[in-house]
């Protein structure tokens, strides 16, 4: 399993087709999402992903903002912040479309039994 390049949580999409790296700051209520290829290192530009988190009031959808977007609005790094993100661990899902294929992943990687 590749190491997360920015020290975040590496989430696998599909059968290792791509990866998302999630860096979550629960104090600030912010997330940074890096979209990475099969190898977990190569950045891939995509349209902004959507995060849905569980809150007491029900599911909350948070749209992420592209960091240094290209002319077509795609980027490989996204940021978002919301009071609903000021929790640990995050309970929710992230949805992203890569090369025309929709993926979704839980926000916390499955625990690895060491």
N, C-alpha and C positions, 0 to 999 in steps of 0.2 A: 504494500500500500504506500503510495507516494507521501512524502512529508509535505505539510502545508507551507508554501513559501513565505507567507506573512505571519506565521505563528497562530493562525486561526484554526477553525474547525473545518476539515475537508469533507465535503459531502459528495458522494458518488451519484452520478446521474446515469440511469439505465444500467447496462452491463459494462461499467467502466467506460462509457462512451464519451463522457466529459465529467468535469468536476466543478463544484462551486466551493470557494473558500469563504467562510463566514467569520468575520472578526466582529465580536459583539462586546459592546461596552455597556454593561447594565447600569452603571452609575450615571452615564450620560444619556442612556436610552437611545443609543445609536448602533447601527450596524454598517459595516462595509462589506460588500460582496465582490469577490474577484471571480471571473469566469475563466476557467482553465480547461485545456484540452485533455485528451486521453492520458497524457503523461503526468497530469497534475501540475504542470509548469508553464506550458505555452498559453498565453492569453488568447481568448477568443472574443470577438466583438459580437454582441447580441443586442436586441431591443431590451428596454428596461424590464427586469424581472419584477414580480409582485410577491410580497410577503403577506401571509394571513396569519395573525396571531390570536390565540384564545385570550379573551379578557373576561372580567366579571360580567360585562355588558353584552358579551357574545363576541363572535369573530370580528376582528378589525383588519381591514385591508390597508396595507401601507405600500404606496408606490415609491420605488427607489429612483433616485436622480443620478443620471450619468455623470461620471467624472471625465472631463476631457472628451466629450462625445465627438464622433466623426460627423461629416456633413449629413449623413443619413440618419443621425440620431442614435446610432449604435455605439456601444462602448464595451470595454472589458472590465471596468470597475464602476461600482455603483454605491451610493450612500443613501441612508435613510435614517430619520430619527422620529421618535414618537414616545409618548409616556408609556404606551403598552409594551415598549421594549425595555423598560426599566425593571426587568425581572430576570431571575436566573434559576433554573434553566429556561430558555425560551420554549414555549409550547405553541408550535405552529408549523406552517409549511411554506416553502418557497416554490414559485412556479416560474419557469423560464422556457423560452423556445430557442433551440439551437439548430441551425440549418434546417428550418422548417418543421422540426420535431419538438413536440411539447413534452417537457419533463416536469415532475414535481418531486420534492424531497422534504422530509422532516427537517426542521431547523437544527436539531441536535443530531450528530452522527450516532449511529447505532453503537452501543457500548461494545468495546472489544474485550473479550475475556482473555486476560493475559495469564 
